[in-house]
Amino acid sequence: MLKRLLLIIVPGVILGLVFAWIVSAVSESTTHSASSELLEPVTATSDQFTLADNNIRAAQAAIEEKPNNAKGYNLLANAFMQKARETGDFSLNLRAEQSLKESFRVAPDNYDATKHQAALLLNFHKFPEALQTAQKALAVSPKDFTVYDVMVDALVELGDYDRAVESAQKRVDIRPDTAAYSRISYLRSLHGDTKGSIEMMRMAAESASPANPEGIAWCRVHLGDELMNDGRLQEAEREYDFALFTLPDYHLALAAKGRARFASGDTENAISFYKRAADRVPLPEYVTALGDLYTKLGRTNEAKQQYAQVEFIEKAGASSGTYSLQIAMFWADHDIRLDEALAIAQRERAGRNDIYTADTLAWILYKNGRFQEAKAAIDEALRLGTLDPRLLYHAGMISLSLGDKKAGSNYLKKALTINPSFDILHADIAREKLKAI
């Protein structure tokens, strides 16, 4: 199936049931209050007025005109999710959730609310529920390409890659566009086809709507990431610059620019870009990178402050489980709270079969000295032939722990060949290990 997916789009080709979310009856005053909250304006985060801003205003106007019509609430939920992607303000997903509750209240069985609910469940990292909801939506409308987007993403997160490829093929058969190309790009990347992934992501970027700057910027960042993994640092950084030109202060592009500056040996500017990214959206990976950069420079106190911030972010998001695997990997990378990290990884692994959950489990098992179990887990993580240098680094370190110097050396060399700066601290460890072999 993957072979068909990889071959069907070639140069020259442009390219019965609904989810039962029945909200219990609420009083008129409560409904009025909920609707009033939805009509509150979204605080501007930049001078640039975006497509999502326009859509939010249009949806709110539709609700004011027809408060008992589900259409306005559905449009508003979709616009809030888009705005969350643009800004990194994930609290907007909660407003999207409230919008859908109102939609189901006025029309309990409406299809558009069901498909938006599937997408929202993805945002909340509820992957089995997202998949189930998408499947029910497709039973009603089998040709709705937007639902296939949710299907592909959920299946990838759950590690069901064969079905993800099948769904991506159906998606592109129905409508070849930016969303389809970007998902094919990621599937190619997972299967070790870096050049094919670049080809598809470039098509995704070039077909993105000028009316959607976030969509363009997202594609350019991910195109840059694939170029980085193909050893094309200067081209990658140009894509990050393009993204920042398109959507200034876009947090994904700022962090990517930080990676590029570090890879070029410009540590001070790397810190500057990571700071800007973390100021916009304090994601654990941005704050961790800052801490690691300070550690590399010997600025211990500043590093400790950043690492403490990572822990704070985890506590703030713990109720949703959003950062669980990230905090587990952070603890493993920094040799702290290894028992807790292992418990998190094992719990996540029980419900997911994707390669990155397997990799996290492998690395934490390794850090806990359980090398044979780590080897079994990392073999699972590498089963698609993914050319991710961090996965290869983990495989190399696990192989060395078992006395397999040849395999360990090969994995470490491959990781450094793909990206000599794949990690702020661990790339140096990989080089030191190779010198000692």
Phi, psi and chi 1 to 4 in degrees:
 res  aa     phi    psi   chi1   chi2   chi3   chi4
   1 MET       -  -40.9 -179.9   60.0   66.7      -
   2 LEU   -61.7  -39.9  174.8   66.3      -      -
   3 LYS   -58.8  -42.4 -176.3  176.2 -179.6 -179.0
   4 ARG   -63.0  -42.9 -179.7  171.7  176.0 -116.5
   5 LEU   -62.7  -38.4  176.1   64.6      -      -
   6 LEU   -73.3  -22.2  -63.5 -179.0      -      -
   7 LEU  -101.4  -21.0  -68.0  177.8      -      -
   8 ILE   -69.1  -31.5 -169.4  165.7      -      -
   9 ILE  -101.9  109.4  -59.7  177.8      -      -
  10 VAL  -120.6  161.6  -63.8      -      -      -
  11 PRO   -51.4  131.6  -27.8   35.7      -      -
  12 GLY   103.7  -17.9      -      -      -      -
  13 VAL   -96.3  123.8  177.7      -      -      -
  14 ILE   -75.5   73.7  -58.6 -167.8      -      -
  15 LEU    19.6      -  -92.3 -162.0      -      -
  16 GLY       -   93.8      -      -      -      -
  17 LEU  -152.4  155.3  -62.8  170.1      -      -
  18 VAL  -118.1  159.8  -65.2      -      -      -
  19 PHE   -67.6  125.0 -179.7   68.8      -      -
  20 ALA   -86.3   94.0      -      -      -      -
  21 TRP  -114.2   85.5 -177.4  -64.1      -      -
  22 ILE   -98.8  109.6  -50.3  -62.2      -      -
  23 VAL   -78.7  132.9 -179.5      -      -      -
  24 SER   -62.3  153.4   52.8      -      -      -
  25 ALA   -59.2  137.1      -      -      -      -
  26 VAL  -124.4  157.8  -66.8      -      -      -
  27 SER   -72.5  161.7   67.9      -      -      -
  28 GLU   -62.3  -37.7 -177.1  177.7  -17.1      -
  29 SER   -68.2  -38.6   60.1      -      -      -
  30 THR   -65.0  -42.9  -57.9      -      -      -
  31 THR   -62.2  -41.9  -59.9      -      -      -
  32 HIS   -61.7  -40.8  175.6   75.1      -      -
  33 SER   -64.3  -45.2  174.0      -      -      -
  34 ALA   -61.9  -43.9      -      -      -      -
  35 SER   -64.4  -37.5  -62.6      -      -      -
  36 SER   -62.2  -40.2  -63.1      -      -      -
  37 GLU   -62.8  -39.1  -69.6  177.1    4.7      -
  38 LEU   -66.1  -25.9  -67.1  177.7      -      -
  39 LEU   -87.5   -2.4  -62.4  178.4      -      -
  40 GLU   -67.9  139.6  -67.8  177.0    1.8      -
  41 PRO   -67.2  151.7   24.6  -33.7      -      -
  42 VAL   -84.1  131.3  174.7      -      -      -
  43 THR   -64.0  130.1  -56.9      -      -      -
  44 ALA   -66.7  138.6      -      -      -      -
  45 THR  -111.7   -5.1   53.4      -      -      -
  46 SER  -160.0  174.0   71.8      -      -      -
  47 ASP   -77.9  -11.7  -65.5  -28.0      -      -
  48 GLN   -87.6  120.3 -170.9  170.2   13.2      -
  49 PHE   -87.7  120.7 -159.2   71.5      -      -
  50 THR  -104.7  174.6   67.0      -      -      -
  51 LEU   -58.1  -40.9  178.0   64.4      -      -
  52 ALA   -63.0  -39.2      -      -      -      -
  53 ASP   -60.0  -45.3  -67.4  -48.0      -      -
  54 ASN   -60.0  -43.6  -73.4  -34.4      -      -
  55 ASN   -67.9  -37.2  -70.1  -17.9      -      -
  56 ILE   -61.7  -46.9  -72.0  170.7      -      -
  57 ARG   -63.6  -41.7  -69.8 -170.4  177.6 -174.5
  58 ALA   -65.1  -40.9      -      -      -      -
  59 ALA   -67.6  -41.5      -      -      -      -
  60 GLN   -63.6  -37.9  -71.4  173.6  -29.3      -
  61 ALA   -64.2  -39.7      -      -      -      -
  62 ALA   -64.9  -37.3      -      -      -      -
  63 ILE   -67.9  -42.0  -69.6  170.1      -      -
  64 GLU   -61.4  -36.8  -73.5 -174.7  -50.1      -
  65 GLU   -75.3  -40.9 -176.9  179.4   -9.3      -
  66 LYS  -135.1   79.5  -63.9 -178.7  178.4  179.3
  67 PRO   -67.6  -14.3   22.5  -32.8      -      -
  68 ASN  -105.0   18.0  -68.7  -43.0      -      -
  69 ASN  -108.1  126.5 -170.4  -40.9      -      -
  70 ALA   -66.1  -24.9      -      -      -      -
  71 LYS   -56.7  -45.1 -176.9  176.9  179.7  180.0
  72 GLY   -62.7  -40.4      -      -      -      -
  73 TYR   -66.9  -37.7  -62.7  110.6      -      -
  74 ASN   -65.2  -44.3  -67.4  -28.8      -      -
  75 LEU   -61.8  -39.1  -68.2  172.3      -      -
  76 LEU   -68.1  -41.1 -172.9   57.6      -      -
  77 ALA   -59.8  -45.8      -      -      -      -
  78 ASN   -63.8  -39.2 -167.8   50.7      -      -
  79 ALA   -68.4  -39.1      -      -      -      -
  80 PHE   -62.8  -41.1  -81.6  145.4      -      -
  81 MET   -64.4  -39.2  -74.2 -171.1  -80.5      -
  82 GLN   -63.9  -42.5  174.9   63.6   31.0      -
  83 LYS   -65.2  -36.0 -170.1   64.2  179.0  175.7
  84 ALA   -61.9  -39.6      -      -      -      -
  85 ARG   -66.5  -39.6  -71.4 -168.8  -65.4  -88.4
  86 GLU   -65.0  -41.8  -70.9  178.0   -3.8      -
  87 THR  -102.9  -19.9   63.0      -      -      -
  88 GLY    77.6    7.8      -      -      -      -
  89 ASP   -85.2   90.6 -179.0   -1.8      -      -
  90 PHE   -74.2  -10.0  -59.1  116.9      -      -
  91 SER   -64.5  -21.3   68.8      -      -      -
  92 LEU   -65.0  -23.8  -69.6  166.8      -      -
  93 ASN   -66.1  -29.5  -72.3  -42.8      -      -
  94 LEU   -68.5  -35.9  -62.6  176.0      -      -
  95 ARG   -69.3  -34.6  -64.7 -176.1   71.1  175.9
  96 ALA   -63.0  -41.3      -      -      -      -
  97 GLU   -61.2  -42.7 -176.8  177.9   40.6      -
  98 GLN   -64.6  -37.5 -174.4   60.7   43.0      -
  99 SER   -60.7  -41.6  -60.1      -      -      -
 100 LEU   -70.2  -33.9  -68.5  179.2      -      -
 101 LYS   -60.8  -41.6  -73.7 -178.6  179.4  179.4
 102 GLU   -66.0  -37.9  -70.1  -64.5  -62.9      -
 103 SER   -62.6  -46.1  175.9      -      -      -
 104 PHE   -68.7  -27.7  -78.1  118.8      -      -
 105 ARG   -64.3  -45.0  178.7 -173.4   64.6   80.5
 106 VAL   -83.2  -21.9  -60.6      -      -      -
 107 ALA  -149.0   84.2      -      -      -      -
 108 PRO   -54.3  -30.3  -27.0   35.7      -      -
 109 ASP  -112.3   32.7  -67.3  -28.2      -      -
 110 ASN   -85.5  136.1   78.2   87.9      -      -
 111 TYR   -66.0  -44.2  171.7   78.4      -      -
 112 ASP   -61.0  -37.4  -76.7  -16.4      -      -
 113 ALA   -64.8  -35.9      -      -      -      -
 114 THR   -63.4  -46.8  -60.3      -      -      -
 115 LYS   -70.7  -33.9   72.2  173.8 -174.5  177.6
 116 HIS   -68.1  -33.9  -69.3  -39.1      -      -
 117 GLN   -62.7  -38.3 -178.7   67.1   23.7      -
 118 ALA   -60.6  -44.6      -      -      -      -
 119 ALA   -65.1  -38.8      -      -      -      -
 120 LEU   -67.1  -37.8 -173.5   60.6      -      -
 121 LEU   -61.1  -35.2  -73.8  165.3      -      -
 122 LEU   -60.9  -44.7  -89.2 -176.7      -      -
 123 ASN   -60.6  -31.3  -68.0  -15.5      -      -
 124 PHE   -88.4    7.2  -70.8  143.7      -      -
 125 HIS    61.9   30.0  -70.1 -162.9      -      -
 126 LYS   -99.2   76.2  -64.1  179.8  178.8  179.8
 127 PHE   -69.9  -44.1  -55.4  120.7      -      -
 128 PRO   -61.1  -40.5  -23.5   35.0      -      -
 129 GLU   -67.0  -37.5  -64.1   92.6  -27.0      -
 130 ALA   -63.1  -43.1      -      -      -      -
 131 LEU   -63.5  -45.5  177.9   60.6      -      -
 132 GLN   -61.9  -42.3 -179.1 -176.6   32.5      -
 133 THR   -67.3  -39.8  -53.5      -      -      -
 134 ALA   -63.5  -41.5      -      -      -      -
 135 GLN   -61.9  -40.0  -70.9  170.5  -32.5      -
 136 LYS   -68.1  -36.1  -70.2  180.0  177.7  180.0
 137 ALA   -65.7  -41.4      -      -      -      -
 138 LEU   -66.1  -27.4  -75.8  176.1      -      -
 139 ALA   -63.7  -26.5      -      -      -      -
 140 VAL   -87.8  -41.4  176.2      -      -      -
 141 SER  -135.8   84.3 -178.0      -      -      -
 142 PRO   -64.8  -13.6  -17.8   30.8      -      -
 143 LYS  -106.9   13.5  -64.6  -65.3 -175.1  179.4
 144 ASP   -79.3  102.4 -170.2  -25.5      -      -
 145 PHE   -65.2  -28.1   55.5   87.7      -      -
 146 THR   -66.5  -30.4   62.9      -      -      -
 147 VAL   -72.0  -33.8 -179.6      -      -      -
 148 TYR   -63.2  -30.3  -84.2  105.4      -      -
 149 ASP   -59.3  -45.7  -68.0  -19.7      -      -
 150 VAL   -64.4  -41.6  176.8      -      -      -
 151 MET   -56.8  -50.2  -74.9  -83.8  -68.8      -
 152 VAL   -60.3  -48.3  173.6      -      -      -
 153 ASP   -62.9  -43.6  -65.8  -12.7      -      -
 154 ALA   -65.5  -42.9      -      -      -      -
 155 LEU   -64.4  -38.1  -71.5  165.4      -      -
 156 VAL   -62.9  -46.1  165.7      -      -      -
 157 GLU   -65.0  -29.8  -67.3  -67.8  -16.3      -
 158 LEU   -86.7   -8.0  -67.5  169.6      -      -
 159 GLY    84.2   14.9      -      -      -      -
 160 ASP   -94.1   76.3 -167.6  -17.3      -      -
 161 TYR   -73.2  -32.9  -62.3  109.8      -      -
 162 ASP   -62.2  -45.3  -72.7  -16.4      -      -
 163 ARG   -70.2  -30.8  -72.3  178.6   64.7 -158.9
 164 ALA   -63.5  -43.0      -      -      -      -
 165 VAL   -64.0  -43.1  168.6      -      -      -
 166 GLU   -60.2  -43.8 -179.2 -178.3   -8.3      -
 167 SER   -67.9  -37.4  -65.3      -      -      -
 168 ALA   -64.9  -36.3      -      -      -      -
 169 GLN   -64.7  -43.7 -175.8   64.6   64.8      -
 170 LYS   -62.8  -39.0  -70.0  178.3 -180.0  177.3
 171 ARG   -60.6  -48.3  168.3   64.0  168.6   89.7
 172 VAL   -72.3  -28.1   79.1      -      -      -
 173 ASP   -64.5  -37.8  -72.4  -14.4      -      -
 174 ILE   -74.5  -47.7  -64.8  169.6      -      -
 175 ARG  -156.1  105.8  178.7  166.8  175.2  166.1
 176 PRO   -79.5  113.8   26.7  -30.0      -      -
 177 ASP  -153.1 -169.9   59.9    8.5      -      -
 178 THR   -55.8  -46.9  -65.0      -      -      -
 179 ALA   -62.7  -39.1      -      -      -      -
 180 ALA   -68.1  -47.4      -      -      -      -
 181 TYR   -62.0  -40.4  -59.4  148.5      -      -
 182 SER   -65.9  -36.1   63.4      -      -      -
 183 ARG   -71.4  -37.6  -75.2  168.2  172.6   81.1
 184 ILE   -64.0  -39.1  -66.9  171.2      -      -
 185 SER   -57.6  -46.4  172.9      -      -      -
 186 TYR   -66.9  -40.2 -173.7   54.9      -      -
 187 LEU   -63.7  -38.9  -75.0  165.8      -      -
 188 ARG   -63.5  -41.8  -73.2 -177.1  170.8 -173.5
 189 SER   -61.2  -44.5  180.0      -      -      -
 190 LEU   -59.7  -32.1  -72.7  173.0      -      -
 191 HIS   -93.0   14.0  -72.7   82.6      -      -
 192 GLY    82.9   11.5      -      -      -      -
 193 ASP   -98.5   79.1 -178.8    7.6      -      -
 194 THR   -64.7  -45.4  -58.1      -      -      -
 195 LYS   -66.0  -39.3  -65.7 -169.8 -176.2  -57.1
 196 GLY   -65.7  -35.5      -      -      -      -
 197 SER   -65.0  -42.1  177.6      -      -      -
 198 ILE   -60.9  -44.4  -69.6  169.7      -      -
 199 GLU   -57.1  -47.1  173.6 -165.2    6.9      -
 200 MET   -70.5  -38.3  -76.1  -64.8  102.4      -
 201 MET   -70.4  -31.3 -167.6   55.4   74.1      -
 202 ARG   -65.3  -40.7 -162.6  177.8  -61.3  -78.5
 203 MET   -63.2  -38.6  -70.3  178.3   66.9      -
 204 ALA   -62.3  -45.3      -      -      -      -
 205 ALA   -65.0  -42.6      -      -      -      -
 206 GLU   -72.6  -21.9  -69.1  172.6   -7.6      -
 207 SER   -96.5   -2.2   62.0      -      -      -
 208 ALA   -66.3  145.2      -      -      -      -
 209 SER   -72.1  131.7  169.8      -      -      -
 210 PRO   -60.3  -21.0  -21.3   32.7      -      -
 211 ALA   -76.9   -8.2      -      -      -      -
 212 ASN  -122.2   81.4 -176.8    5.4      -      -
 213 PRO   -59.2  -35.3  -21.9   31.8      -      -
 214 GLU   -64.1  -38.7 -172.8  -87.5  -22.0      -
 215 GLY   -63.4  -42.6      -      -      -      -
 216 ILE   -63.5  -48.7  -63.6  171.3      -      -
 217 ALA   -62.0  -41.5      -      -      -      -
 218 TRP   -59.0  -46.9 -173.6   94.8      -      -
 219 CYS   -62.4  -42.0  -70.7      -      -      -
 220 ARG   -65.6  -38.5  -67.4  -66.0  176.1  178.6
 221 VAL   -62.9  -46.5  168.6      -      -      -
 222 HIS   -71.9  -30.4  -73.9   80.4      -      -
 223 LEU   -63.3  -43.2  174.6   56.5      -      -
 224 GLY   -60.1  -40.3      -      -      -      -
 225 ASP   -62.1  -41.5  -69.5  -14.8      -      -
 226 GLU   -68.1  -38.4  -69.1  -59.3  -36.4      -
 227 LEU   -63.6  -37.9  -71.1  165.1      -      -
 228 MET   -59.9  -41.6 -175.3   87.5   78.9      -
 229 ASN   -76.7   -3.1  -87.0   -8.4      -      -
 230 ASP  -105.9   12.8 -160.9   37.5      -      -
 231 GLY    75.2   17.8      -      -      -      -
 232 ARG  -109.4   70.9  -64.0  151.6   68.5  175.9
 233 LEU   -63.0  -46.1  174.9   58.3      -      -
 234 GLN   -64.6  -40.8  -69.7 -176.7  -19.4      -
 235 GLU   -64.4  -39.3  -69.5  179.3   66.6      -
 236 ALA   -61.2  -45.8      -      -      -      -
 237 GLU   -66.2  -31.5 -169.5  161.2    9.6      -
 238 ARG   -63.7  -36.7  -77.5 -161.8  -65.8  -89.5
 239 GLU   -66.7  -39.3  -65.4  -60.1  -29.3      -
 240 TYR   -64.1  -39.9  -57.6  147.5      -      -
 241 ASP   -63.7  -39.7  -71.4  -23.7      -      -
 242 PHE   -60.1  -43.1 -165.7  129.2      -      -
 243 ALA   -62.2  -42.3      -      -      -      -
 244 LEU   -70.3  -31.7  -73.0  170.9      -      -
 245 PHE   -66.5  -40.0  175.2   79.2      -      -
 246 THR   -71.0  -42.6  -56.2      -      -      -
 247 LEU  -137.6   86.6 -169.5   63.6      -      -
 248 PRO   -55.2  140.4  -25.4   34.5      -      -
 249 ASP    65.5   21.4  -69.9  -33.0      -      -
 250 TYR   -67.9  120.7 -175.8   42.3      -      -
 251 HIS   -62.7  -36.9   67.5  100.2      -      -
 252 LEU   -63.3  -39.0  -69.2  179.0      -      -
 253 ALA   -72.9  -36.4      -      -      -      -
 254 LEU   -62.8  -44.9  -70.2  169.1      -      -
 255 ALA   -65.6  -39.4      -      -      -      -
 256 ALA   -63.1  -40.9      -      -      -      -
 257 LYS   -62.6  -36.8 -174.8   73.3  173.1  176.4
 258 GLY   -61.7  -42.1      -      -      -      -
 259 ARG   -61.7  -42.8  -68.7 -165.9  -61.9  -86.7
 260 ALA   -65.8  -41.7      -      -      -      -
 261 ARG   -65.1  -39.0  -74.3  -67.2   81.0 -145.8
 262 PHE   -64.1  -42.4  172.3   72.2      -      -
 263 ALA   -62.4  -27.5      -      -      -      -
 264 SER   -87.7    1.0  -63.1      -      -      -
 265 GLY    86.5    8.6      -      -      -      -
 266 ASP   -99.0   76.8 -175.9    1.9      -      -
 267 THR   -66.4  -40.2  -55.8      -      -      -
 268 GLU   -62.4  -43.7  -71.8  -58.1  -36.6      -
 269 ASN   -71.3  -29.6  -87.5  -41.1      -      -
 270 ALA   -60.2  -44.0      -      -      -      -
 271 ILE   -60.5  -44.4  -71.4  173.0      -      -
 272 SER   -59.1  -45.6  176.8      -      -      -
 273 PHE   -69.1  -39.8  -81.1  107.1      -      -
 274 TYR   -64.4  -37.4  -87.4  117.2      -      -
 275 LYS   -60.1  -45.4  -81.9 -176.6  176.0  178.4
 276 ARG   -63.2  -40.3  -71.0  172.0   60.5 -170.4
 277 ALA   -63.4  -45.5      -      -      -      -
 278 ALA   -68.1  -32.6      -      -      -      -
 279 ASP   -65.6  -37.1  -74.6  -15.1      -      -
 280 ARG   -71.9  -51.5  -67.8  -75.7  -65.0  173.3
 281 VAL  -141.6  107.9 -174.7      -      -      -
 282 PRO   -77.6   68.5   29.0  -34.8      -      -
 283 LEU   -76.8  149.0  -68.6  177.6      -      -
 284 PRO   -55.8  -38.6  -25.8   34.4      -      -
 285 GLU   -67.2  -31.2   57.2  -98.0   37.7      -
 286 TYR   -72.2  -44.3  -56.6  163.9      -      -
 287 VAL   -68.3  -38.6 -178.2      -      -      -
 288 THR   -61.5  -43.9  -61.5      -      -      -
 289 ALA   -59.9  -41.1      -      -      -      -
 290 LEU   -61.0  -45.8  -86.9  173.2      -      -
 291 GLY   -60.1  -41.2      -      -      -      -
 292 ASP   -67.4  -38.0  -70.6  -12.3      -      -
 293 LEU   -63.6  -42.6  -74.5  166.4      -      -
 294 TYR   -64.6  -39.5  -71.2  137.9      -      -
 295 THR   -60.2  -44.7  -64.7      -      -      -
 296 LYS   -61.4  -33.4 -169.5  174.1  179.5   66.6
 297 LEU   -87.7    0.9  -66.5  173.8      -      -
 298 GLY    78.2   14.9      -      -      -      -
 299 ARG   -93.2   74.2  -65.8  157.4   63.0  173.7
 300 THR   -61.7  -45.6  -53.1      -      -      -
 301 ASN   -63.0  -41.3  -70.4  -25.2      -      -
 302 GLU   -66.3  -36.0  -69.6  167.7  -76.8      -
 303 ALA   -63.2  -44.3      -      -      -      -
 304 LYS   -61.2  -38.1  -73.0 -179.1  179.5  178.4
 305 GLN   -62.2  -42.1  -70.0  174.5   -2.9      -
 306 GLN   -67.6  -42.3  -63.5  -58.4  -41.3      -
 307 TYR   -63.8  -36.8  -65.7  153.0      -      -
 308 ALA   -64.7  -35.1      -      -      -      -
 309 GLN   -65.1  -36.4 -179.6   71.4    4.7      -
 310 VAL   -58.7  -45.0  175.2      -      -      -
 311 GLU   -62.6  -40.4  -58.8  -92.3   -2.6      -
 312 PHE   -62.7  -43.7  175.3   80.2      -      -
 313 ILE   -61.3  -40.7  -66.8  168.8      -      -
 314 GLU   -61.4  -44.6  162.8   61.0   16.1      -
 315 LYS   -62.4  -38.4  -71.3  177.8 -177.5  177.4
 316 ALA   -66.2  -32.4      -      -      -      -
 317 GLY  -103.9    5.6      -      -      -      -
 318 ALA   -64.3  -29.4      -      -      -      -
 319 SER   -63.3  -30.5   60.7      -      -      -
 320 SER   -93.5  -12.0   67.0      -      -      -
 321 GLY    74.6    8.9      -      -      -      -
 322 THR   -56.7  -40.9  -59.7      -      -      -
 323 TYR  -103.2   11.3  -60.4  131.4      -      -
 324 SER   -57.4  -52.3  -68.5      -      -      -
 325 LEU   -66.3  -35.0  -82.5  178.5      -      -
 326 GLN   -64.7  -43.3  -71.9  177.7  -63.0      -
 327 ILE   -69.0  -34.5 -162.4   67.7      -      -
 328 ALA   -62.9  -43.4      -      -      -      -
 329 MET   -67.2  -38.0 -175.4   63.0   87.7      -
 330 PHE   -60.2  -47.2  168.1   78.0      -      -
 331 TRP   -61.1  -42.5  -72.9  -24.4      -      -
 332 ALA   -64.8  -44.6      -      -      -      -
 333 ASP   -61.5  -29.3  -80.3  -17.8      -      -
 334 HIS  -110.5   12.0  -62.1   85.8      -      -
 335 ASP    56.3   48.3  -64.0  -55.3      -      -
 336 ILE  -134.3  149.9   55.7  176.6      -      -
 337 ARG    47.7   47.3  -61.2  171.0   68.6  169.2
 338 LEU   -67.3  -32.3  -65.5  177.0      -      -
 339 ASP   -64.8  -43.8  -71.3  -16.8      -      -
 340 GLU   -65.4  -40.3  -68.5  176.9   70.6      -
 341 ALA   -59.8  -42.5      -      -      -      -
 342 LEU   -64.8  -40.9 -177.6   57.8      -      -
 343 ALA   -61.6  -41.3      -      -      -      -
 344 ILE   -63.1  -47.9  -70.4  170.0      -      -
 345 ALA   -63.7  -39.8      -      -      -      -
 346 GLN   -67.1  -38.9  -71.7  173.9  -32.5      -
 347 ARG   -63.9  -44.7 -176.2 -171.0   69.3 -133.2
 348 GLU   -65.2  -39.8  -69.7  -67.8  -39.3      -
 349 ARG   -64.7  -29.6 -179.8   61.6  171.6  162.7
 350 ALA   -64.1  -25.9      -      -      -      -
 351 GLY  -110.2   -4.2      -      -      -      -
 352 ARG  -139.8  144.2  -62.3  172.5   62.5 -177.9
 353 ASN  -119.7   23.0 -166.3   37.7      -      -
 354 ASP   -79.0  161.3   64.2  -65.5      -      -
 355 ILE   -70.4  -29.1   63.6  170.5      -      -
 356 TYR   -77.9  -30.8  -74.2  103.5      -      -
 357 THR   -68.2  -39.1  -58.4      -      -      -
 358 ALA   -62.6  -40.6      -      -      -      -
 359 ASP   -63.9  -44.3  171.0   61.1      -      -
 360 THR   -60.1  -45.2  -59.2      -      -      -
 361 LEU   -61.5  -43.4  177.2   60.1      -      -
 362 ALA   -59.2  -45.8      -      -      -      -
 363 TRP   -65.9  -38.8 -171.6 -124.9      -      -
 364 ILE   -73.1  -36.6  -63.4  170.9      -      -
 365 LEU   -60.8  -42.7  -74.7  166.5      -      -
 366 TYR   -58.8  -46.1  162.6   79.4      -      -
 367 LYS   -65.9  -24.8  -71.5  -73.8 -173.1  162.5
 368 ASN   -89.4    5.1  -82.5  -83.5      -      -
 369 GLY    78.8   14.7      -      -      -      -
 370 ARG  -101.4   75.3  -64.9  164.1   62.4  169.0
 371 PHE   -70.5  -39.6  -57.8  135.6      -      -
 372 GLN   -65.6  -41.9  -71.2  -69.7   -9.8      -
 373 GLU   -65.6  -36.9  -67.0  170.6   86.0      -
 374 ALA   -62.2  -39.1      -      -      -      -
 375 LYS   -64.0  -42.8  177.1   65.1  166.0   60.7
 376 ALA   -63.0  -40.6      -      -      -      -
 377 ALA   -69.7  -40.1      -      -      -      -
 378 ILE   -71.3  -30.1 -160.1   63.8      -      -
 379 ASP   -62.1  -38.7  -74.2  -14.6      -      -
 380 GLU   -64.3  -40.1  -81.9  -67.0  -59.0      -
 381 ALA   -65.5  -28.5      -      -      -      -
 382 LEU   -96.7    7.9  -65.6  173.2      -      -
 383 ARG   -65.5  -20.5   67.8 -174.9 -173.5  -90.7
 384 LEU   -92.5   -8.0  -61.2 -179.6      -      -
 385 GLY    80.4   26.0      -      -      -      -
 386 THR   -63.7  132.0  -50.1      -      -      -
 387 LEU   -97.8   56.9  -62.5  177.5      -      -
 388 ASP   -96.3  118.9 -175.7  -36.2      -      -
 389 PRO   -61.7  -29.9   16.7  -28.7      -      -
 390 ARG   -68.0  -39.6  -80.0 -174.2   62.9   85.3
 391 LEU   -62.0  -43.1  -92.9   65.5      -      -
 392 LEU   -66.9  -37.6  -64.3  167.4      -      -
 393 TYR   -61.3  -47.4  165.7   69.2      -      -
 394 HIS   -59.4  -43.0  -65.4  159.9      -      -
 395 ALA   -61.3  -40.7      -      -      -      -
 396 GLY   -63.6  -45.1      -      -      -      -
 397 MET   -66.6  -38.2  -63.2  -65.2  -77.0      -
 398 ILE   -66.5  -41.9  -68.5  167.2      -      -
 399 SER   -61.4  -42.9  -65.9      -      -      -
 400 LEU   -63.3  -36.1  -68.7  177.4      -      -
 401 SER   -65.1  -23.9   73.0      -      -      -
 402 LEU   -96.1    5.8  -66.5  169.0      -      -
 403 GLY    85.0    8.4      -      -      -      -
 404 ASP   -92.0   84.0 -169.8  -16.3      -      -
 405 LYS   -67.9  -34.7  -68.1 -175.7  178.4 -179.6
 406 LYS   -65.0  -51.6 -178.2  177.9  179.8 -179.6
 407 ALA   -63.9  -41.9      -      -      -      -
 408 GLY   -60.6  -44.7      -      -      -      -
 409 SER   -63.2  -43.2  175.7      -      -      -
 410 ASN   -62.6  -43.4  -73.0  -20.6      -      -
 411 TYR   -63.9  -44.5  -79.8  128.8      -      -
 412 LEU   -66.3  -41.1  -65.2 -178.2      -      -
 413 LYS   -62.2  -41.2  -72.7  177.3 -179.8  176.5
 414 LYS   -65.1  -41.6 -163.8  168.7 -174.2  178.6
 415 ALA   -60.6  -44.6      -      -      -      -
 416 LEU   -72.9  -28.6  -70.7  167.4      -      -
 417 THR   -68.6  -42.7  -62.0      -      -      -
 418 ILE   -63.4  -47.2  -68.2  171.1      -      -
 419 ASN  -154.3  102.5 -173.9  -11.2      -      -
 420 PRO   -61.4  -16.6  -21.0   32.8      -      -
 421 SER  -119.5   41.0   59.6      -      -      -
 422 PHE   -63.0  -22.5   67.2   84.0      -      -
 423 ASP  -149.2  142.0 -176.0  -89.2      -      -
 424 ILE   -61.1  -39.7  -66.6  166.4      -      -
 425 LEU  -104.7  -38.9  -60.0  178.7      -      -
 426 HIS   -78.5  -21.2  -70.3  -85.2      -      -
 427 ALA   -63.0  -37.7      -      -      -      -
 428 ASP   -66.2  -39.1  -72.7  -18.9      -      -
 429 ILE   -62.9  -40.3  -65.5  173.9      -      -
 430 ALA   -60.5  -43.4      -      -      -      -
 431 ARG   -65.0  -40.1  -79.6 -175.3  -82.5  -89.8
 432 GLU   -64.7  -40.6  -69.1  167.7    6.3      -
 433 LYS   -63.2  -41.3  -73.3  -71.3 -175.6 -179.6
 434 LEU   -65.0  -36.5  -75.2  171.2      -      -
 435 LYS   -65.6  -32.0  -71.9  179.3 -177.5  177.5
 436 ALA   -82.4  -14.5      -      -      -      -
 437 ILE   -75.8      -  -65.5  174.8      -      -
